[in-house]
Amino acid sequence: MSTSLPHLTNPASPYYNPLLSQKPNMNKDLENSINQFGGKNGILNYFKNSDAHPEVSSTILPSIILSIREEFTQAMFEKLKILCSKECTRQVTIRSSEKSDLDGMVDVFPTSQNVELNFKTIKDTIKEIRKRCESDNLKTFAEKEGANFDPQNASISLAPQMHQDILTVTQHPNQKDVYYFDTDYNIAMSFPKLKQNGYAEEAPYFRKVMEII
């Protein structure tokens, strides 16, 4: 649910929710990172490079982030090869991000996975992702969400493709101490308690509000 939908943030609306009218507090470094790299990429960049949160930065996979309109270079490719070598993979995940994915445009920006670790392939994929960011469907969605979205301001991140099983833990926004477990690899099915409670089936349909990376 977007925090920018007019009928939720307008005090005159019968659906008005004052909590959704409040903007999150953030320090200047985090705000600058989001302005430069977008919501998702900006937050990852901030925590990865923040000395104030070592418990978080140590869990974030190293990546290369292209700022707005920045081109992918041979030097970046050489660095990416080193990152992939450390993770024992020759495939890359390429994500796009824009400031509006912090407020309304959640989980809608294009991502390409299992991209071959090849300079031309990666450049072509980045070009295609940027083209997809300018699609009419994405613009229409932004209008419905009331999001201030500009496809020209999308950033691109490149990270080694992880092949081991990954479990996402999502905290319920309204119920304290309630968490959902989501995975594409059916990890949750190996936990009888989660299967018994039905969390594994429900999680894919639940809007993520917090991810442990």
PyMOL commands that set and color helices and strands:
alter all, ss='L'
color gray80, all
select helices_A, chain A and resi 6-9+18-21+28-37+39-48+54-57+74-86+99-102+119-133+136-145+151-153+187-190+192-197+199-205
alter helices_A, ss='H'
color red, helices_A
select strands_A, chain A and resi 64-66+91-97+111-116+155-160+168-171+179-182
alter strands_A, ss='S'
color yellow, strands_A
deselect
rebuild
show_as cartoon
